């Protein structure tokens, strides 16, 4: 099985046959189907006051192609995040044995990722083109694998939103990307906290967790970044490359993922943990 950090080299060798162009083409073609499948959900737009709804319309009406490409990739990432957290909570055997505050982080993160997805969907007016996801083998049965992949994904999400900070065409979208990136950073740190709380029954406590860079890093301290890691990503293409094995059968197979089972994205209307942390508006005020 290939480690998560080996995903990009595999795709660079064209083993999956999935390019950025085909990824986005698939996204466009799949959008109409996803629209029907997910049509019952409220969006961030419906929850806004009238001045804030005006701001939403401005973002939507002035959306450039580059902005849309970043947002569609972000929607796929958020749908993947929701699916990941949902299955950790629902089927991972170690979940019920970790402390209540660790469980609370995972439950809260699921709500937050769904909120991010709906916000982005309200701007693109398009649902995620991918609604089934693949994972490495033992993703939800082996706690070390679960946390390694979870931190790998959060590493990728942080870097992807930093691409948005770098490349979005409007100040509001750049500020929004930075605000979401901060939450993904919270998630990465808290996932590393969980490592020390996994019980011996499930192989814990873990002294290290391996993220997207393929280096086993000590869980102490869990907040081990002085600055967020960009992964040297400057284009959304690089984020798409990292995501492709999670959404495409051939890429998943090439990366050594478990292709015998895929996990569906099951959207819902989220409730954020604290109203002071709500979205409010694109300006943040």
C-alpha positions as CSV (number, residue, x, y, z in Angstrom):
1,X,0.0,0.0,0.0
2,X,1.3,3.5,-0.8
3,X,1.4,6.0,1.9
4,X,-0.6,9.2,1.6
5,X,2.5,11.3,0.7
6,X,3.1,9.0,-2.3
7,X,-0.2,10.1,-4.0
8,X,1.3,13.1,-5.9
9,X,4.2,11.2,-7.5
10,X,1.9,8.4,-8.6
11,X,-0.3,10.9,-10.3
12,X,2.6,12.7,-11.9
13,X,3.5,9.5,-13.5
14,X,0.0,9.5,-15.1
15,X,-0.9,6.2,-13.7
16,X,-4.4,7.4,-13.0
17,X,-5.0,9.1,-16.3
18,X,-6.9,11.8,-14.5
19,X,-5.7,15.3,-15.4
20,X,-6.9,18.7,-14.0
21,X,-8.8,19.2,-17.3
22,X,-10.6,15.9,-17.0
23,X,-11.2,16.4,-13.3
24,X,-12.9,19.7,-13.9
25,X,-14.7,18.3,-17.0
26,X,-16.1,15.5,-14.8
27,X,-17.0,18.1,-12.2
28,X,-19.1,20.1,-14.8
29,X,-20.8,17.0,-16.2
30,X,-21.6,15.6,-12.7
31,X,-23.0,18.9,-11.4
32,X,-26.5,18.4,-12.7
33,X,-26.8,14.9,-11.1
34,X,-25.5,16.2,-7.8
35,X,-27.9,19.1,-7.9
36,X,-30.8,16.6,-7.9
37,X,-29.3,14.4,-5.3
38,X,-28.6,17.2,-2.8
39,X,-31.4,19.5,-3.6
40,X,-33.1,19.5,-0.2
41,X,-30.4,21.4,1.7
42,X,-30.4,25.0,2.8
43,X,-27.4,27.1,1.9
44,X,-25.5,29.9,3.5
45,X,-27.5,32.3,1.4
46,X,-30.8,31.4,2.9
47,X,-29.6,32.1,6.4
48,X,-28.3,35.6,5.7
49,X,-30.0,38.9,6.4
50,X,-30.8,41.1,3.3
51,X,-27.5,43.1,3.3
52,X,-25.5,39.9,3.7
53,X,-27.5,38.2,0.9
54,X,-26.5,41.2,-1.3
55,X,-22.9,40.4,-0.5
56,X,-23.5,36.8,-1.5
57,X,-25.0,37.9,-4.8
58,X,-22.0,40.2,-5.5
59,X,-19.6,37.3,-4.9
60,X,-21.7,35.0,-7.2
61,X,-22.2,37.5,-9.9
62,X,-18.6,38.5,-10.1
63,X,-17.1,35.0,-9.9
64,X,-14.3,34.4,-12.3
65,X,-13.3,31.1,-13.8
66,X,-10.2,30.8,-11.6
67,X,-12.3,31.5,-8.5
68,X,-14.8,28.9,-9.5
69,X,-12.1,26.3,-10.1
70,X,-10.8,26.9,-6.6
71,X,-14.2,26.8,-5.0
72,X,-15.2,23.6,-6.8
73,X,-12.0,21.9,-5.6
74,X,-12.8,23.2,-2.1
75,X,-16.3,21.8,-2.3
76,X,-14.9,18.4,-3.2
77,X,-12.5,18.7,-0.3
78,X,-15.2,19.6,2.1
79,X,-17.5,16.8,1.0
80,X,-14.5,14.5,1.5
81,X,-13.9,16.0,5.0
82,X,-17.6,15.5,6.0
83,X,-17.5,11.9,4.8
84,X,-14.3,11.3,6.6
85,X,-15.4,12.7,10.0
86,X,-18.9,11.0,9.6
87,X,-17.4,7.6,9.2
88,X,-14.8,8.1,12.0
89,X,-17.7,8.9,14.3
90,X,-20.1,6.2,13.0
91,X,-17.9,3.2,12.4
92,X,-14.4,3.6,13.8
93,X,-14.2,1.3,16.9
94,X,-11.7,3.6,18.7
95,X,-14.1,6.6,18.6
96,X,-16.2,5.7,21.7
97,X,-13.1,4.9,23.8
98,X,-11.4,8.4,23.5
99,X,-12.2,11.2,25.9
100,X,-15.4,13.2,25.6
101,X,-13.5,16.3,24.5
102,X,-11.8,14.4,21.7
103,X,-15.2,13.1,20.6
104,X,-16.5,16.6,20.7
105,X,-13.8,17.8,18.4
106,X,-14.6,15.2,15.8
107,X,-18.4,15.9,16.1
108,X,-17.8,19.7,15.9
109,X,-15.4,19.4,13.0
110,X,-18.1,17.4,11.0
111,X,-20.5,20.3,11.5
112,X,-17.9,22.9,10.5
113,X,-16.9,21.1,7.3
114,X,-20.5,20.8,6.2
115,X,-21.0,24.5,6.9
116,X,-17.9,25.3,4.7
117,X,-19.3,23.1,1.9
118,X,-22.7,24.9,1.9
119,X,-21.1,28.3,1.9
120,X,-19.0,27.4,-1.1
121,X,-21.9,25.9,-2.9
122,X,-24.0,29.0,-2.3
123,X,-21.4,31.0,-4.3
124,X,-20.8,28.5,-7.1
125,X,-24.5,27.5,-7.3
126,X,-23.2,24.0,-8.1
127,X,-23.0,20.9,-5.9
128,X,-20.0,18.6,-5.5
129,X,-19.4,16.6,-8.7
130,X,-18.1,13.7,-6.6
131,X,-20.3,12.0,-4.0
132,X,-18.4,8.7,-3.4
133,X,-14.9,8.5,-1.9
134,X,-12.2,5.9,-1.6
135,X,-9.7,5.6,1.3
136,X,-6.5,3.8,2.1
137,X,-6.9,0.2,3.4
138,X,-7.9,0.0,7.1
139,X,-8.9,3.6,7.1
140,X,-11.7,3.3,9.6
141,X,-10.6,0.1,11.4
142,X,-7.0,0.9,12.3
143,X,-6.7,4.0,14.5
144,X,-3.1,4.9,13.4
145,X,-4.2,4.8,9.8
146,X,-7.3,6.9,10.6
147,X,-5.3,9.7,12.2
148,X,-2.5,9.6,9.7
149,X,-5.0,10.1,6.8
150,X,-7.0,12.6,8.8
151,X,-3.9,14.8,9.4
152,X,-2.8,14.2,5.8
153,X,-6.2,15.6,4.6
154,X,-6.1,18.5,6.9
155,X,-2.6,19.3,5.7
156,X,-3.9,19.3,2.1
157,X,-7.0,21.5,3.0
158,X,-4.8,24.1,4.7
159,X,-2.5,24.3,1.7
160,X,-5.4,24.4,-0.7
161,X,-7.1,27.3,1.1
162,X,-3.8,29.1,1.1
163,X,-3.9,28.8,-2.7
164,X,-7.2,30.6,-2.4
165,X,-5.6,33.3,-0.3
166,X,-3.0,33.7,-2.9
167,X,-5.1,33.5,-6.1
168,X,-8.8,34.5,-5.4
169,X,-9.7,37.6,-7.4
170,X,-11.6,39.4,-4.6
171,X,-10.7,40.5,-1.1
172,X,-13.9,38.9,0.3
173,X,-13.0,35.5,-1.1
174,X,-9.4,35.8,0.1
175,X,-10.5,36.7,3.6
176,X,-13.1,33.8,3.6
177,X,-10.4,31.3,2.4
178,X,-8.2,32.5,5.3
179,X,-11.0,32.1,7.8
180,X,-11.7,28.6,6.7
181,X,-8.0,27.7,6.6
182,X,-7.8,28.7,10.3
183,X,-10.5,26.2,11.2
184,X,-8.7,23.5,9.2
185,X,-5.6,24.3,11.2
186,X,-7.6,23.8,14.4
187,X,-8.7,20.4,13.1
188,X,-5.1,19.3,12.3
189,X,-3.9,20.2,15.8
190,X,-6.9,18.5,17.5
191,X,-6.4,15.4,15.4
192,X,-2.9,15.2,16.7
193,X,-4.2,15.5,20.3
194,X,-6.3,12.4,19.7
195,X,-3.2,10.3,19.0
196,X,-2.1,10.4,22.6
197,X,-5.6,9.5,23.8
198,X,-6.1,6.3,21.8
199,X,-6.3,3.4,24.2
200,X,-4.0,0.3,24.1
201,X,-6.9,-1.7,22.9
202,X,-6.6,0.1,19.6
203,X,-2.8,0.3,19.5
204,X,-2.4,3.6,21.3
205,X,-1.3,5.8,22.7
206,X,0.5,7.0,19.5
207,X,3.8,8.9,19.9
208,X,3.8,10.0,16.2
209,X,1.4,10.8,13.4
210,X,2.4,11.0,9.7
211,X,0.9,13.7,7.6
212,X,1.0,14.5,3.9
213,X,4.8,15.1,3.9
214,X,5.4,11.5,4.8
215,X,7.4,12.2,8.0
216,X,6.4,10.7,11.3
217,X,6.1,13.7,13.6
218,X,5.9,13.7,17.4
219,X,2.4,14.4,18.8
220,X,4.0,16.6,21.4
221,X,3.3,19.5,21.1
222,X,0.2,18.9,19.0
223,X,0.4,22.6,17.7
224,X,3.8,22.0,16.1
225,X,3.6,24.7,13.4
226,X,5.0,28.2,13.8
227,X,3.6,28.9,10.4
228,X,1.1,27.0,8.3
229,X,2.7,24.8,5.7
230,X,2.0,25.8,2.1
231,X,3.4,22.5,0.7
232,X,4.8,24.9,-2.0
233,X,1.4,24.8,-3.7
234,X,0.7,27.9,-5.8
235,X,-2.0,26.5,-8.0
236,X,-5.3,24.6,-7.4
237,X,-3.9,22.0,-9.8
238,X,-1.7,20.7,-7.0
239,X,-4.6,20.3,-4.6
240,X,-6.6,18.5,-7.3
241,X,-3.7,16.1,-7.7
242,X,-3.7,15.3,-4.0
243,X,-7.5,14.8,-4.0
244,X,-7.8,12.6,-7.1
245,X,-7.1,9.2,-5.5
246,X,-10.0,9.8,-3.0
247,X,-12.5,10.5,-5.8
248,X,-11.3,8.4,-8.8
249,X,-11.3,4.6,-9.0
250,X,-8.2,4.2,-11.2
251,X,-6.2,6.8,-9.2
252,X,-7.3,5.1,-5.9
253,X,-6.2,1.7,-7.2
254,X,-2.8,3.2,-8.4
255,X,-2.3,4.7,-4.9
256,X,-3.0,1.4,-3.2
257,X,-6.3,2.5,-1.7
258,X,-9.1,0.1,-0.9
259,X,-11.3,0.1,-4.1
260,X,-13.6,-2.6,-2.9
261,X,-15.7,-0.1,-1.1
262,X,-16.5,3.6,-1.5
263,X,-18.1,5.9,1.1
264,X,-21.0,8.2,0.1
265,X,-21.1,11.9,0.9
266,X,-24.3,12.4,3.0
267,X,-25.0,16.1,3.4
268,X,-27.0,17.6,6.2
269,X,-28.0,21.0,7.6
270,X,-25.2,21.8,10.2
271,X,-25.4,23.4,13.5
272,X,-22.1,25.2,14.4
273,X,-20.8,24.7,18.0
274,X,-21.0,28.4,18.9
275,X,-22.9,31.3,17.4
276,X,-20.0,33.6,17.9
277,X,-18.1,31.5,15.4
278,X,-20.8,31.7,12.7
279,X,-20.0,33.0,9.2
280,X,-21.9,36.3,9.5
281,X,-20.8,37.7,6.1
282,X,-18.1,37.6,3.5
283,X,-16.4,40.6,5.0
284,X,-16.5,38.9,8.4
285,X,-18.4,41.7,10.1
